[in-house]
Amino acid sequence: EMVIEKTGDNWNVVTSSFVTTGKDSGSSFATPNGTFLIAYSKPVMQYTGSDNKTVVGDAKNAVRFSGGGYMHGIPVGLNFRGSTLNTGAAHKIGTYKDSHKCVRHFDDQIEFIVGWINADSKIKDRDNTIPEEPVIAVVL
């Protein structure tokens, strides 16, 4: 994953990192490829268990993109206490597809990306922050 910014006629790499994308099997979906508009970000994204109703965990710093997926930090169970770097999900980042459609980042990387996307945005909708300027995500 790379964050690239255009300033005038120049393109600059802001940051880059390994990620894990979605696999297409069972209740999981492949992360869509294409160009997507960033809709909003939020500090925490909850996820549900196999019943698709019961919240079983969360991931920090979620960024919703228009293809129906999120970029987010390492998911953990609701009662997890400790470093997310010690989880199985962290050890899989950058190795093979394992998420349910999302683009999974290390927590510090997605925190940086959320800050970069939001900049000084004051546009809020509940706990969501909407970028003041259009931001595009390209998923390959």
N, C-alpha and C positions, 0 to 999 in steps of 0.2 A: 504494500500500500504506500502510495506517495501523495503528499499534499503539494500541489503546484499552484503558484500564484502569478498572475500576469500584472506587471507594473509597466505601463507605457508599452513599449515594444519588446520588453524582456519577460521571459518566463523563468521563475526561480523555484527551486525545490525548497519548500518550507520544512518538511520533515518526511521521513520514510520509516517503515517498520514492517515486520512480518505480521500476517493476519491468518485467521482461519475462516473459510467460507462454508456455505451450506452444501450438504449432500442431498441427493434426491433418492430417498428410500423411506418406506413406511410413513411416519408422520412428519418427516423432514422434507424440505424442498431445497433445490439448488439455488444459490444466490443468483439472481438474474444479472445478465450482462447488459451493458448499455450505458446511456447517459441519463442521469436522474437529478432532479431538483431536490435540494435539501429543504424539507418542510419545517422542521423544528428540532430542537434538542431538549432533553430533560435530564435532571440529575440522576434519576434511577428508573430502570425499566423492570417491571415485574414479569415473571414468566410462569406459566401454568404447567401442571403435571400432565400425565397421559390422558386425563379426562377433559383436558382443555378448559377447565373451569376453576380448579383449585390452585391458588397461587402457592408455589413451592419454593421460589427463590427470586433473586434479582441480580441485576448487573448495573454497574455504575455508568453514568454518562452515556446515555443513548442518543443517537442521531437518526431521525426518521428520514428515509429518502423515498422518492415517489414511486419506486418499483415495488413497494410493499415490504421492504426490509428495514433493518436497523444496522447501524454500526454501534457497537457497545463494548464495554469492558468485559472482564472475565466473569461468567455467571457463577453464583454460589447459592447454596441453600439458605433459607431465611435465618437459621440459627447459627450460621457459620461465623466464627470469630477467628481472626488470624490473617495472615498474608495470602492474598489470592494467588500469589506466585507458587504456593505450595499445593495447588489443586491439580487434578488430572487435566482439566480444561486448559490450564496455563501451559502444561508440558506439551500439549498438542498444537499450540499456535505455531503456524508456519510449516507444519509437517504434512497434513492432509485435511481434506474436507471433513468437517465434523459438526458444524452448527446446523440449525433448523431453517435457515434461509439468510441469516444475518452475516455481517462481517465482524468477526470477533477480534478485538485488539487487547493488548496489555493495558491495564488500567491507567498508567501514567501517559501512554500515548493517546488514548481516546480523551483523556482529560485535557491534554494540550490541544487536540483537534477541536473539541467543543469550545474551548476558549478562543481559538483562532476563528472559528465559524461565527461565534456570537460577537466577537470584538466588544463593542460597547453597546450592543443592542438593548433597547429598553422595551421592545415589543414582547409582551407576555400574554399567554393564554393559559390560565391556571399555573401549573408548574412548568409549562413549556416556554422556551425562548425561541422566537422566530427571528432569523437573520434579517438585518435591516437591508442588506444588499443580497441579490441572488447569488447562491452558492451551488455549484454543480458537482456531482459525484460521478465519476466514470468508473464503472466496474468492468474489468476485463477477465 
